[in-house]
C-alpha cells in the first residue's frame, strides 16, 4: 500500500497515457474504415458525363463566320420598286424588270457574203457575182491582184486558160483565207447577224435588228454594239453601260 501511496500519480498518468495511445490507435483504424466506406459509397454515384451535342452551336458559328450574301437586287421591293402597267385590255401587268435587262432574244439569223464566178470578160477581166449581208446580188469586174475597196475579195490566180479559166483563187481579207471558186461552186462566209428581240414591259417586238441599229426602251436610247451567234450586247447611249443578252436556243 505504501508503494501505491507513493506512486499513485505515476500509475494514473501511465494509465491515462495507455488510454490515449489506445484511443489514437482506435481513431486511426476508425478513420481508415470511414474513408473506405465513403469511397465505396461515392464510387457508384460517379457516372461519366455523356458527350455534349455541339451541332447547334457549330451551325450557329458557321452562320456567323460565313454569313449569306446580302443581295440588293432580285425580286424583292426594298430597293427595287415594282412597276405596274396597264394592258390594252385594262388588266394590270407587274413589271419586275425594265430596260435592257428585260429584253429577250427570240432568234438570231446569220447574214452571208456569197462570191461566185460568172465568166471571163476578156482582157484579163473576170466577172464575179457578189452578195453581201445576204442582200441583192451584183456583178463585179476584177483583174488578178486588183484591190478595190468595195470588193470583199482579191483575185490571186487563175487555173486553166486565161480567157476562160475553170477556177479562180481568191484572197478574202475579212477572214484572211485563200479559197477557190468555180462556176458551179461559190464561196460564202458569215458577215453579220440580224436579231429578233422582245420587250415585254411594252409588249413590243424588235425585228431584224442589225449591228449599230438604235432603238428606245421606255424612251431611253440604246444601240446594238455586238451580235454573235448566241448573244447580243446593248449599250445605253446616255450612260454607255453595256448589257449582255444571251440566246439560250441552239444557234
C-alpha positions in Angstrom: 0.0 0.0 0.0 2.9 2.3 0.8 4.1 1.8 -2.8 0.7 2.8 -4.2 0.5 5.8 -1.9 3.9 7.0 -3.1 3.5 6.3 -6.8 -0.3 6.5 -7.5 0.2 9.7 -9.6 2.6 7.9 -11.9 0.3 4.9 -12.1 -2.7 7.2 -13.1 -0.5 9.0 -15.6 0.6 5.7 -17.1 -3.0 4.5 -17.3 -4.0 7.8 -19.0 -1.2 7.5 -21.5 -2.1 4.0 -22.3 -5.7 5.1 -22.8 -4.7 7.9 -25.0 -2.5 5.5 -27.1 -5.3 3.1 -27.4 -7.6 5.9 -28.4 -5.1 7.1 -31.1 -4.8 3.6 -32.5 -8.6 3.2 -32.5 -9.2 6.6 -34.1 -6.6 5.8 -36.9 -8.4 2.5 -37.6 -11.8 4.1 -37.5 -10.6 6.8 -39.9 -9.4 4.3 -42.4 -12.6 2.4 -42.1 -14.7 5.5 -42.6 -12.7 6.6 -45.7 -13.2 3.1 -47.2 -16.9 3.3 -46.6 -17.1 6.8 -48.1 -15.1 5.6 -51.2 -17.4 2.6 -51.6 -20.5 4.8 -51.3 -19.3 7.6 -53.7 -17.8 5.3 -56.4 -21.2 4.1 -57.8 -22.6 7.6 -57.9 -19.7 9.0 -60.0 -21.1 8.3 -63.6 -19.2 9.5 -66.7 -20.8 12.6 -68.4 -22.5 12.0 -71.7 -20.8 13.8 -74.7 -22.3 17.2 -75.4 -24.1 17.7 -78.7 -22.5 20.8 -80.1 -24.2 20.6 -83.5 -26.5 23.6 -83.0 -23.6 25.7 -81.7 -21.3 24.7 -84.6 -24.1 25.6 -87.1 -24.6 28.9 -85.4 -20.8 29.5 -85.5 -20.8 28.6 -89.2 -23.6 31.1 -90.0 -21.7 33.8 -88.1 -18.4 33.2 -89.8 -19.9 32.7 -93.3 -23.0 34.9 -93.5 -25.1 34.6 -96.6 -24.5 37.3 -99.3 -26.5 40.4 -98.9 -28.4 40.8 -102.2 -29.9 44.2 -103.1 -31.1 43.0 -106.5 -33.7 40.4 -107.3 -37.5 40.3 -106.9 -37.7 42.0 -103.5 -39.0 45.5 -103.5 -37.0 47.2 -100.8 -34.6 48.7 -103.2 -36.4 47.6 -106.4 -39.9 49.1 -106.5 -42.3 47.3 -108.8 -43.7 49.0 -111.9 -47.3 48.3 -112.8 -48.6 49.0 -116.3 -52.0 48.7 -117.8 -52.5 46.4 -120.8 -54.7 47.4 -123.7 -57.5 45.3 -122.3 -57.3 47.2 -119.0 -55.5 44.5 -117.0 -52.5 45.5 -114.8 -49.2 43.9 -115.6 -46.5 43.6 -112.9 -43.1 44.6 -114.4 -40.2 43.1 -112.5 -37.5 44.3 -114.9 -37.2 47.2 -117.3 -34.6 48.5 -119.7 -32.2 46.1 -121.5 -32.4 43.6 -118.6 -36.0 42.9 -119.7 -35.0 42.2 -123.3 -35.2 38.6 -124.5 -33.8 37.2 -127.7 -36.2 35.3 -129.9 -33.9 34.4 -132.8 -30.5 35.3 -134.3 -30.2 34.9 -138.1 -26.7 34.8 -139.8 -26.0 37.0 -142.8 -23.7 35.9 -145.6 -21.3 37.2 -148.2 -21.5 34.9 -151.2 -18.9 35.2 -154.0 -19.4 33.3 -157.3 -17.6 33.1 -160.6 -19.7 34.0 -163.6 -17.5 34.3 -166.7 -14.4 35.9 -168.2 -14.9 39.2 -170.0 -11.7 39.3 -171.9 -8.5 41.3 -171.5 -7.8 39.7 -168.1 -11.1 40.9 -166.7 -13.3 38.4 -164.8 -17.0 38.8 -163.9 -17.9 37.7 -160.4 -21.3 37.8 -158.6 -21.2 39.3 -155.1 -24.0 39.1 -152.5 -23.1 40.9 -149.2 -25.1 40.7 -145.9 -27.5 38.3 -147.7 -28.7 41.2 -149.8 -29.1 41.6 -153.6 -26.6 40.1 -156.0 -24.4 42.4 -158.1 -21.8 41.8 -160.8 -18.2 42.8 -160.1 -15.5 43.1 -162.7 -11.9 42.4 -161.4 -8.5 41.6 -162.6 -5.8 39.5 -160.9 -4.2 41.2 -157.9 -6.6 44.2 -158.3 -7.6 45.7 -154.9 -10.9 47.5 -154.7 -12.3 48.9 -151.5 -15.8 47.8 -152.4 -14.8 44.2 -153.2 -14.7 41.6 -150.4 -12.0 39.6 -152.3 -8.8 39.9 -154.3 -8.2 37.5 -157.3 -4.8 36.0 -156.7 -4.6 33.4 -159.5 -6.5 31.6 -162.2 -6.4 27.9 -163.3 -6.9 26.9 -166.9 -6.9 29.2 -170.0 -6.6 32.9 -169.1 -9.6 33.8 -171.3 -11.8 31.1 -169.8 -10.4 29.7 -166.6 -12.1 26.9 -164.8 -11.2 28.1 -161.3 -10.2 31.4 -159.6 -8.1 31.6 -156.5 -9.3 34.4 -154.1 -7.9 36.1 -151.0 -10.6 37.1 -148.5 -9.3 39.9 -146.4 -12.2 39.7 -143.9 -11.4 36.1 -143.0 -7.7 36.1 -144.0 -8.4 33.0 -146.1 -7.4 31.8 -149.6 -10.2 30.0 -151.3 -11.0 28.7 -154.8 -14.3 29.2 -156.7 -15.7 27.8 -159.9 -18.8 28.5 -162.0 -20.6 25.8 -160.0 -19.1 26.2 -156.6 -19.3 29.6 -154.8 -17.8 30.7 -151.5 -19.7 32.2 -148.6 -19.0 33.3 -145.1 -20.9 34.9 -142.2 -20.6 38.6 -142.4 -23.2 39.6 -139.8 -26.4 38.8 -138.0 -29.9 40.1 -137.5 -31.6 39.6 -134.2 -35.3 39.3 -133.2 -36.0 40.6 -129.7 -39.0 41.1 -127.5 -39.5 43.8 -124.8 -42.3 42.6 -122.5 -42.8 45.8 -120.4 -44.1 47.4 -123.6 -45.3 44.2 -125.3 -43.2 45.2 -128.2 -41.1 43.2 -130.7 -37.8 44.4 -132.3 -37.4 42.7 -135.6 -34.4 42.4 -137.9 -32.1 44.5 -135.8 -28.5 44.7 -137.0 -25.2 45.9 -135.6 -25.2 49.6 -134.7 -29.0 49.8 -135.0 -30.6 52.2 -132.5 -33.9 51.8 -130.6 -35.6 53.1 -127.5 -36.8 51.3 -124.3 -39.1 53.4 -122.1 -38.0 56.5 -124.0 -34.3 55.7 -123.3 -32.0 55.4 -126.3 -29.9 52.3 -126.9 -27.9 50.8 -129.7 -26.6 47.3 -130.6 -22.8 47.1 -130.3 -22.3 43.4 -130.8 -24.1 40.4 -132.2 -22.8 36.8 -132.3 -24.5 33.5 -132.9 -25.6 33.2 -129.3 -25.7 36.7 -127.7 -26.1 40.4 -128.3 -24.7 43.4 -126.4 -26.8 46.6 -126.0 -25.3 49.9 -125.0 -27.0 52.8 -123.4 -26.4 55.9 -125.4 -26.7 58.1 -122.3 -24.6 56.2 -119.8 -22.6 54.0 -122.2 -23.4 51.0 -119.9 -23.3 47.7 -121.9 -25.8 44.9 -121.2 -25.3 41.3 -122.5 -28.4 39.4 -123.5 -27.8 35.7 -124.2 -29.8 33.5 -126.6 -30.5 30.1 -125.0 -31.7 28.4 -128.1 -29.3 26.3 -130.3 -27.8 28.6 -132.9 
